[in-house]
């Protein structure tokens, strides 16, 4: 069992019953994945994280974000227990110090001299974008980082939702997030209405490394402040939603409410901490009501929706999303997004289609 700070990744999690799902999991090493909010990583203290069964330590060195295996090469101590000193990462056990490139620069018990060439950390590609820290384990990401154009735009107030962990695979969580048919049943009176369960026709297309689609004709219940939430039927308004699904793990939802001349954004991304576990990150943005009370309302609304989805998604079996479309029954039209998402994931797993060209 590997332990890093608050994360525990059991070795027996890295098992698969189907080879296609295992191929996808291994292929995910070649993509950017979110591992923490940028705000979580301080200048003077490293941060533990986990990605695809690997324990990581994140640290700010030499003006940028670095990601290493959370393992001192001396005695296997978690470097996330250490601290930043003189622009280097100091191990808490014997004081070994590592520079921005992962090379050991000081061994106090030997007065800092004669450092073995093997005294070097395993380093991973890391980047800071869209308010998050991203890591690619292979060092050669197939796709560029997901886009969040409104980040930094003064017209939009962006807030973070506390990260949360689910016992499900990353693809299961993403598919749930873009599933239209469950709105009426799981989120009755919140995002949908069981009296109107039919999914409207909607377009979907590939654009570069994205799936783009919309949900026309959705009606949303709004509180008096104008943000999404629970309210009486007299406040129901039409909401136009455009989706950008950055393959394979990030969704940007752009909600437009014409009646109120408002936009509400959700930047949602999922880290596969293991084959059957996920850590979820959400950034909420809006161009109205830049106040803390609306922040609270939006976070509460998000928590409501998450709480409704959680038992449903964690009950799904298998936990891994099947790559074989015949493994589960697909409904034409209603399941169109899920089918296209699974087809692209299979191409990633098999190294075919557009993703074969990206490798």
C-alpha positions as CSV (number, residue, x, y, z in Angstrom):
1,X,0.0,0.0,0.0
2,X,1.3,3.4,-1.0
3,X,0.5,6.3,1.4
4,X,1.0,10.0,0.7
5,X,-0.5,12.5,3.1
6,X,-4.3,12.2,3.0
7,X,-4.2,9.8,0.1
8,X,-4.1,6.0,0.3
9,X,-3.9,3.9,-2.9
10,X,-4.2,0.2,-2.4
11,X,-2.3,-2.0,-4.8
12,X,-5.2,-4.4,-5.2
13,X,-7.1,-1.5,-6.8
14,X,-4.9,-1.9,-9.9
15,X,-6.8,-4.9,-11.3
16,X,-9.1,-5.2,-14.2
17,X,-11.6,-7.9,-15.4
18,X,-11.6,-6.7,-19.0
19,X,-8.5,-5.9,-21.2
20,X,-10.1,-3.0,-23.0
21,X,-10.7,-1.1,-19.7
22,X,-7.1,-1.8,-18.6
23,X,-5.8,-0.4,-21.9
24,X,-7.8,2.7,-21.4
25,X,-6.4,3.1,-17.8
26,X,-2.8,2.7,-19.1
27,X,-3.5,5.1,-21.9
28,X,-4.6,7.8,-19.4
29,X,-0.9,8.2,-18.5
30,X,-0.6,10.2,-21.7
31,X,-3.0,12.9,-20.7
32,X,-3.1,16.0,-18.4
33,X,-5.1,15.3,-15.2
34,X,-6.1,17.7,-12.5
35,X,-4.5,16.9,-9.1
36,X,-5.2,20.0,-6.9
37,X,-6.4,23.5,-7.0
38,X,-3.5,26.0,-7.5
39,X,-4.7,27.8,-4.3
40,X,-4.0,24.6,-2.3
41,X,-0.3,24.7,-3.0
42,X,1.6,27.2,-0.9
43,X,5.1,28.6,-1.6
44,X,6.7,27.1,1.5
45,X,5.0,23.7,1.9
46,X,4.7,20.7,-0.5
47,X,1.3,19.1,-1.1
48,X,0.4,15.4,-1.4
49,X,-1.7,14.3,-4.4
50,X,-2.5,11.1,-6.2
51,X,-2.9,10.2,-9.9
52,X,-3.5,6.8,-11.5
53,X,-2.4,4.9,-8.4
54,X,0.8,7.0,-8.1
55,X,1.5,9.1,-4.9
56,X,2.7,12.5,-5.9
57,X,4.3,15.5,-4.1
58,X,3.6,18.9,-5.6
59,X,5.9,21.8,-4.8
60,X,6.7,25.4,-6.0
61,X,10.3,25.7,-7.0
62,X,12.2,28.0,-9.3
63,X,9.1,30.0,-10.0
64,X,7.0,27.1,-11.2
65,X,5.1,24.0,-10.2
66,X,7.0,20.7,-9.9
67,X,5.5,17.2,-9.5
68,X,7.6,14.3,-8.2
69,X,6.9,10.8,-6.9
70,X,6.2,11.3,-3.2
71,X,9.2,9.2,-2.2
72,X,12.6,10.2,-0.9
73,X,15.2,7.9,-2.6
74,X,17.1,7.5,0.7
75,X,14.5,5.7,2.9
76,X,11.2,5.9,1.1
77,X,9.8,8.7,3.2
78,X,6.9,10.8,1.9
79,X,8.4,14.1,0.7
80,X,5.1,15.8,1.2
81,X,5.9,15.7,5.0
82,X,8.9,18.0,4.3
83,X,9.2,21.7,3.5
84,X,10.6,24.2,1.0
85,X,14.0,25.7,1.9
86,X,16.4,27.7,-0.3
87,X,14.2,27.0,-3.4
88,X,14.6,23.2,-2.7
89,X,12.5,20.5,-1.2
90,X,13.8,19.3,2.1
91,X,12.9,15.7,3.3
92,X,11.6,15.6,6.9
93,X,13.4,12.3,7.8
94,X,17.1,12.9,7.2
95,X,17.1,16.3,5.7
96,X,18.1,15.4,2.1
97,X,17.4,18.4,-0.2
98,X,16.2,18.2,-3.8
99,X,16.4,20.9,-6.4
100,X,13.8,21.9,-9.1
101,X,15.1,19.2,-11.4
102,X,14.7,16.5,-8.7
103,X,18.5,16.1,-8.2
104,X,19.7,15.8,-4.6
105,X,21.7,18.8,-3.7
106,X,22.5,18.2,-0.1
107,X,23.0,15.2,2.2
108,X,23.5,16.6,5.7
109,X,24.9,13.4,7.2
110,X,27.8,13.5,4.7
111,X,28.2,17.3,5.0
112,X,26.6,17.6,1.6
113,X,29.5,16.0,-0.4
114,X,29.8,13.0,-2.6
115,X,26.1,12.9,-3.7
116,X,25.4,9.6,-5.6
117,X,24.1,10.0,-9.1
118,X,21.1,7.8,-8.2
119,X,20.0,10.4,-5.6
120,X,17.4,11.8,-8.0
121,X,13.6,12.0,-7.8
122,X,11.2,10.7,-10.4
123,X,9.8,13.9,-11.9
124,X,6.5,14.3,-13.9
125,X,5.3,17.0,-16.3
126,X,3.3,19.6,-14.4
127,X,1.5,22.8,-15.3
128,X,-0.7,25.4,-13.7
129,X,-3.8,26.5,-15.7
130,X,-7.5,27.3,-15.1
131,X,-6.9,27.6,-11.4
132,X,-5.7,24.0,-11.2
133,X,-2.5,22.0,-11.1
134,X,-2.2,19.4,-13.9
135,X,0.1,16.4,-14.2
136,X,0.9,14.1,-17.0
137,X,2.7,10.9,-15.9
138,X,4.1,10.0,-19.3
139,X,5.6,13.4,-19.9
140,X,4.2,13.6,-23.4
141,X,0.5,14.7,-23.2
142,X,-1.6,13.7,-26.3
143,X,-3.9,16.7,-25.9
144,X,-3.4,20.3,-24.8
145,X,-4.6,21.5,-21.4
146,X,-8.4,22.2,-21.2
147,X,-9.5,25.7,-21.8
148,X,-11.4,28.0,-19.4
149,X,-11.5,31.3,-21.3
150,X,-13.4,33.2,-18.6
151,X,-10.7,32.6,-16.0
152,X,-9.2,36.0,-15.2
153,X,-12.0,37.9,-16.9
154,X,-13.1,40.7,-14.6
155,X,-16.7,40.4,-15.8
156,X,-16.9,36.9,-14.2
157,X,-16.6,35.9,-10.5
158,X,-15.0,32.5,-10.3
159,X,-15.3,30.4,-7.1
160,X,-13.9,27.0,-6.1
161,X,-16.0,24.1,-4.8
162,X,-14.2,22.0,-2.3
163,X,-12.7,18.8,-3.9
164,X,-14.5,15.6,-3.2
165,X,-13.8,11.9,-3.8
166,X,-16.1,9.3,-5.2
167,X,-15.7,5.5,-5.4
168,X,-16.2,5.3,-9.2
169,X,-14.0,5.5,-12.2
170,X,-13.2,8.8,-13.8
171,X,-15.2,8.0,-17.1
172,X,-18.2,6.9,-15.0
173,X,-18.2,10.3,-13.3
174,X,-17.7,12.3,-16.5
175,X,-20.5,10.3,-18.3
176,X,-22.9,11.0,-15.4
177,X,-22.1,14.7,-15.6
178,X,-23.1,14.9,-19.3
179,X,-26.1,12.5,-19.1
180,X,-29.3,14.3,-20.0
181,X,-31.8,11.5,-19.4
182,X,-31.2,11.3,-15.6
183,X,-32.1,15.0,-14.9
184,X,-35.8,14.3,-14.7
185,X,-35.4,11.3,-12.3
186,X,-32.4,12.0,-10.1
187,X,-32.8,15.8,-10.0
188,X,-36.6,16.1,-10.2
189,X,-37.6,19.6,-9.3
190,X,-34.0,20.8,-9.4
191,X,-32.7,20.2,-12.9
192,X,-35.6,18.3,-14.5
193,X,-39.2,17.3,-14.2
194,X,-40.4,13.6,-14.1
195,X,-43.6,14.7,-16.0
196,X,-41.3,15.7,-18.9
197,X,-38.6,13.0,-19.1
198,X,-38.0,13.0,-22.8
199,X,-34.5,14.1,-23.9
200,X,-34.8,16.7,-26.7
201,X,-32.9,16.3,-30.0
202,X,-29.4,17.7,-29.7
203,X,-26.4,18.0,-31.9
204,X,-22.9,16.7,-31.1
205,X,-19.6,17.1,-33.0
206,X,-15.9,16.6,-32.5
207,X,-13.8,19.8,-32.6
208,X,-10.1,19.2,-32.2
209,X,-9.7,17.4,-28.9
210,X,-13.3,18.2,-27.7
211,X,-16.8,16.9,-27.9
212,X,-19.2,19.8,-28.4
213,X,-22.9,19.5,-27.8
214,X,-25.9,21.4,-26.4
215,X,-29.0,20.9,-24.4
216,X,-31.8,22.9,-26.0
217,X,-35.0,23.7,-24.2
218,X,-33.9,23.0,-20.7
219,X,-35.9,24.7,-17.9
220,X,-34.2,25.6,-14.7
221,X,-35.7,26.7,-11.3
222,X,-34.0,29.8,-10.0
223,X,-33.9,31.5,-6.6
224,X,-34.6,35.2,-6.3
225,X,-30.9,36.0,-6.7
226,X,-30.9,34.6,-10.2
227,X,-28.5,31.7,-9.8
228,X,-29.6,28.1,-10.2
229,X,-31.3,26.5,-7.2
230,X,-34.6,25.4,-5.8
231,X,-37.6,27.7,-6.0
232,X,-41.3,27.7,-6.9
233,X,-42.5,26.9,-10.4
234,X,-43.3,30.5,-11.0
235,X,-39.5,31.2,-11.3
236,X,-38.8,28.6,-14.0
237,X,-37.0,30.0,-17.0
238,X,-35.4,28.7,-20.1
239,X,-31.7,27.9,-19.9
240,X,-29.5,27.3,-23.0
241,X,-26.5,25.2,-22.3
242,X,-23.4,24.6,-24.5
243,X,-21.0,21.8,-23.5
244,X,-17.4,21.4,-24.3
245,X,-16.0,18.1,-23.2
246,X,-12.2,18.2,-23.3
247,X,-11.3,14.6,-23.7
248,X,-11.1,12.6,-21.6
249,X,-11.7,14.3,-18.2
250,X,-13.0,17.9,-18.3
251,X,-16.3,19.6,-19.0
252,X,-17.0,23.3,-19.5
253,X,-20.7,24.1,-19.3
254,X,-21.9,27.5,-20.5
255,X,-25.4,28.3,-19.2
256,X,-27.1,31.3,-20.8
257,X,-30.4,32.6,-19.3
258,X,-31.8,35.0,-21.9
259,X,-34.7,36.2,-19.8
260,X,-32.2,37.5,-17.1
261,X,-29.3,38.3,-19.5
262,X,-27.0,36.2,-17.3
263,X,-24.3,33.5,-17.8
264,X,-23.4,30.8,-15.4
265,X,-20.3,28.6,-16.0
266,X,-19.2,25.3,-14.6
267,X,-15.7,24.1,-15.2
268,X,-15.7,20.5,-14.0
269,X,-12.7,18.1,-14.1
270,X,-12.0,14.7,-12.7
271,X,-8.7,13.1,-11.5
272,X,-8.5,9.3,-11.8
273,X,-6.8,8.6,-8.5
274,X,-7.2,4.9,-9.2
275,X,-9.1,2.6,-11.6
276,X,-12.2,2.8,-9.4
277,X,-11.7,6.1,-7.5
278,X,-11.9,9.7,-8.6
279,X,-11.3,13.2,-7.2
280,X,-13.6,15.9,-8.6
281,X,-12.9,19.6,-8.9
282,X,-15.4,22.3,-9.8
283,X,-15.0,26.0,-10.6
284,X,-18.2,28.1,-10.8
285,X,-18.3,31.3,-12.7
286,X,-21.0,34.0,-13.2
287,X,-21.3,37.5,-14.7
288,X,-23.9,38.6,-12.1
289,X,-24.2,39.1,-8.4
290,X,-20.6,39.3,-7.4
291,X,-21.3,38.8,-3.7
292,X,-20.6,36.2,-1.0
293,X,-24.2,35.4,-0.4
294,X,-24.6,34.2,-4.0
295,X,-21.3,32.2,-3.6
296,X,-23.0,30.4,-0.7
297,X,-26.2,29.7,-2.7
298,X,-24.3,28.3,-5.6
299,X,-22.1,26.1,-3.5
300,X,-25.2,24.8,-1.7
301,X,-26.9,24.1,-5.0
302,X,-23.9,22.2,-6.2
303,X,-23.8,20.2,-3.0
304,X,-27.5,19.3,-3.5
305,X,-26.9,18.0,-7.0
306,X,-23.8,16.1,-6.0
307,X,-25.6,14.5,-3.1
308,X,-28.3,13.2,-5.4
309,X,-25.9,11.8,-8.0
310,X,-23.5,10.2,-5.5
311,X,-25.4,7.0,-4.5
312,X,-26.5,6.4,-8.1
313,X,-23.1,6.6,-9.6
314,X,-21.3,4.7,-6.9
315,X,-23.8,1.9,-7.3
316,X,-22.9,1.3,-11.0
317,X,-21.3,-1.9,-11.9
318,X,-18.8,-2.4,-13.3
319,X,-17.1,0.6,-11.8
320,X,-15.1,1.0,-14.9
321,X,-17.0,2.4,-17.9
322,X,-17.4,-0.5,-20.4
323,X,-15.6,0.0,-23.7
324,X,-17.8,-2.5,-25.5
325,X,-21.0,-0.6,-26.4
326,X,-23.0,-3.8,-26.4
327,X,-22.2,-4.4,-22.7
328,X,-25.0,-2.1,-21.7
329,X,-28.2,-1.1,-23.6
330,X,-27.9,2.2,-25.5
331,X,-31.0,4.2,-26.5
332,X,-30.8,6.1,-29.8
333,X,-30.9,9.9,-29.3
334,X,-31.1,10.0,-25.5
335,X,-27.7,8.3,-25.1
336,X,-26.0,10.0,-28.0
337,X,-23.4,11.9,-25.9
338,X,-22.5,8.8,-23.9
339,X,-22.1,6.7,-27.0
340,X,-19.8,9.3,-28.6
341,X,-17.8,9.6,-25.4
342,X,-17.4,5.9,-25.1
343,X,-16.4,5.6,-28.8
344,X,-13.7,8.2,-28.3
345,X,-12.5,6.5,-25.1
346,X,-12.1,3.3,-27.0
347,X,-10.0,5.0,-29.6
348,X,-7.8,6.3,-26.9
349,X,-7.5,2.8,-25.4
350,X,-6.8,1.2,-28.8
351,X,-4.6,4.0,-30.2
352,X,-6.9,4.5,-33.2
353,X,-8.6,7.4,-34.9
354,X,-7.6,11.0,-34.0
355,X,-5.7,9.9,-31.0
356,X,-3.5,7.6,-33.0
357,X,-2.4,10.7,-34.9
358,X,-1.7,12.5,-31.6
359,X,0.7,10.0,-30.3
